[in-house]
């Protein structure tokens, strides 16, 4: 009887722990060690300075989306096909319009533009709404922005 109970508890732990997003997020090594994210963080939403709070779970979702869809070209924040336009914070800030806030990053992903904003670019991967919802793409933007702000070597040659 006791063994049965122990098995049951173990089974519940094995199933529940890794699938619980809050626990998975605070256990994620990259988020915790390199981005120092263990609780919700405020990120700049627009150029006017408005901010919005993003949870560790949201950033973890963003990281997973990035790994699945962007990593091929942007490993460690670099841009392999065009190293001049990396995802480093300085580069994001220097784009026109600046891409160091959530709304502008989302706008870029919905319709990628060249660095000076003059025309569309076909080099980066466009993310239509049929692929990622507003919620998902914001998580992705929140991850990119946080990595650019905090990950050592992000977007430089030192990854
Ligand atoms: C096939 C390769 C490729 C993939 C996949 C890709 N990108 Fe890009 N990305 C590029 C290239 C090349 C540029 C530079 C484009 C330009 O300036 O014309 C770029 C530019 C960017 C920029 C602007 C950087 C800056 O300094 O202004 C961001 C942000 C970005 N990509 C995010 C993403 C995200 C998020 C994903 C995943 C959804 C993604 N990219 C997928 C190739 C790629």
Boltz pocket constraint, residues with backbone or C-beta under 6 A from the ligand:
constraints:
  - pocket:
      binder: B
      contacts: [[A, 65], [A, 66], [A, 69], [A, 70], [A, 71], [A, 72], [A, 73], [A, 74], [A, 79], [A, 81], [A, 82], [A, 84], [A, 85], [A, 86], [A, 87], [A, 88], [A, 91], [A, 92], [A, 95], [A, 99], [A, 105], [A, 108], [A, 109], [A, 113], [A, 114], [A, 115], [A, 121], [A, 122], [A, 123], [A, 124], [A, 125], [A, 127], [A, 140], [A, 144]]
      max_distance: 6.0
